């Protein structure tokens, strides 16, 4: 599907934003804390500044009803949800009640919005796959370019955010790459994408952002990451990254040692571990990254079982305030052997499993092979029992469930 063919998908929302923007509303950019989320936020920050709008940025690890309810008490504002929000467009709609213009630029498995002012601009609605074909930053870039074609110079950030996708750049991302090379935004030689403006490869910038956002989530890391996306590395950020990288390395080493000593908790269909206080002071994205790493540790895991990791969520969200509930982050990753069963539909995908397991008390989002959820801390045992029950009763090949 060509970039020109995708432009109409974003056009109505872009025109609506221009219309509302003339009234000089408050504008908020709510974004995820990983590299894709930071790239998405950077795209929208620069895009809005060029429209002479100064947005407020809020980085959140997971959408929660109490966050959305508080934000959408406002009236006449504009909200951009970047790399976050698509699976919860219905919930956002319920709280928004057509009071504000909402634009969701995301790639996680989506649901349709119920509010005409909530635009869920997810390319899965156009037949593309958010797990392989495009990232949240891709969606943000395509909206940005629809708003103003001069924003083509931000194409490199779509390519950086898309480094999280398996098997390299595909589909629409290949067209973004071609466009970025033709316009002199990046060079592409020997498989390396180099960003001319800041002198880093897309892969290298992605790796740095994966440290700044999650590891330093409670230490202004996301904002530093967004600025790094736009202006490159300075000496102060380089020193901070060295400290953070060592901190994460030591925490991962400690976690790995614990698991090799104690092993993973096991039931018939799942395996899990509690990270407890190993990653204290960091954002919960780190436990998901560690789970991804674990899927390759064949001596430690069972490749035929779902892999879960848990981490307590700090009750304070920087720039937002204190949460009313104590939450537990649940990350799930799919080892190689289990992927085949999911593809054959004899087992539920990661996001299907979480959506079913947390129904009624938690919130989940993600993809087929990587997903996460937040649940009240006291619901942990109930959650694990429910997951085991769902997998055990999945039965013969089933049609894909709609979120």
Buried (B, 14 or more C-beta within 10 A) or exposed (E): BEBEEBEEBBEEBBEBBEEBBEEEBBBBBBBBBBBBBBBBBBBBBBBBEBBEBEBEBBBBBBBBBEBBEEBBEBEEBBBBBBBBBBBBBBBBBBBBEEBBBBBBBBBBBBBBBBBEBBBBBBBBEBEBBBBBBBBBBBBBBBBBBBBEEEBBBBBBBBBBBBBBBEEEBBBBBEBBBEBBBEEEBBEBEEEEBBBEBBEBBBBBBBBBBBBBBBBBBBBBBBBBBBBBBBEBBEEEBEEBBEEBBEBBEEBBEEBBEBBEEEEBEEBEBBBBBBBEEBBEEBBBBBBBBBBBEBBEEEEBBBBBBBBBBBBBBBEEBBEBEEBEBEBBBBBBBBBEEBBEBBEEBEBBBBBBBBBBBBEEEBBBBBBBBBBBBBBBEEBBEBBBEBBBEBBEEBEEEEEEEEB
